Amino acid sequence: MLDKKVVEEYNRTGFVVVKGLVSDFIETITSDIENFLSQGHTGEDFYYEDSIDNKRSMLRRIERCLNYIDISSTDKTMEEAIASLTGYRPALFKDKLNLKYAGSNKFAYHLDGHFLWKHGDDQKNGWEEYAGSYINAVIPLDGMHEENGCLLVAEKQDTLKIFGSYEVEAIVGKLPNSSLPYISEKDNDKVRFKPLIMEPGDVAFFDWKCIHGSHDNESSTNRKVLYLTYNNREEGCNREKYYADKELSASDRNNKSLN
């Protein structure tokens, strides 16, 4: 169980950093991931980008990363923490390893799961097709600091201030492009972003209604993180269906990697 003040902060803002939550496991997990990355694997779950200076191609993220790495040692801790914050037993919805190496580009400000997509001729309403709410967990494998493009998160109420609603349909209707989750650049200045300064062993949790993103990593240090998304288990274990639908959707590969 998490401290009452931590739960109250999450309920008030939509996000919270829990210091040292997985400290007992992080060294082994980090070592295993570094070993995996050193083997140079590639495949459909591996996404690349050009560096800031456009001089090289860099691995940006690995989706379905738990198909390749084992973090099951944290399962009980994570489930108990999420249950404290949300009141429900979680089921993993999606997972990725974000690899923000030195020289990597920013992640534009967006709302996870808020977009339209097509499955054949049918239009689908983002992640709402699978469950009614989600919580994200961010586990840094390197120190996350402003210098290396740490995660920036806004309070949940800022979403309400910009869009006038928390409803997916209302939010998507006001996005510049309904097939992508990015907020308008003119709205960026209306949002108060907090840098999440974290070290390996810490975990950040934030509601899917929180706008978030990051700046370029112009430093010489990497900023790798595990990024896990959960829904209420009572609404189903939807990971397999989500990734199957994603491969069949009309979105192009680059956009799929962001949603």
Salt bridges, closest charged atoms under 4 A:
GLU34 OE2 - LYS224 NZ 2.87
GLU44 OE2 - ARG64 NH2 3.32
ASP45 OD1 - ARG64 NH2 2.85
GLU49 OE1 - ARG60 NH1 1.84
ASP53 OD1 - ARG56 NH1 3.45
GLU63 OE1 - LYS246 NZ 2.63
ASP95 OD1 - ARG239 NE 2.57
ASP112 OD1 - HIS110 NE2 3.18
ASP112 OD1 - HIS212 NE2 3.27
ASP142 OD2 - LYS224 NZ 2.81
ASP158 OD1 - LYS161 NZ 3.50
ASP158 OD1 - ARG192 NH2 3.07
ASP187 OD1 - LYS186 NZ 3.65
ASP187 OD1 - LYS190 NZ 3.06
GLU199 OE2 - HIS145 NE2 2.71
ASP202 OD2 - LYS19 NZ 3.27
ASP207 OD2 - LYS156 NZ 3.94
ASP245 OD1 - HIS119 NE2 3.84
ASP245 OD2 - LYS241 NZ 3.30
GLU247 OE2 - ARG64 NH2 3.90
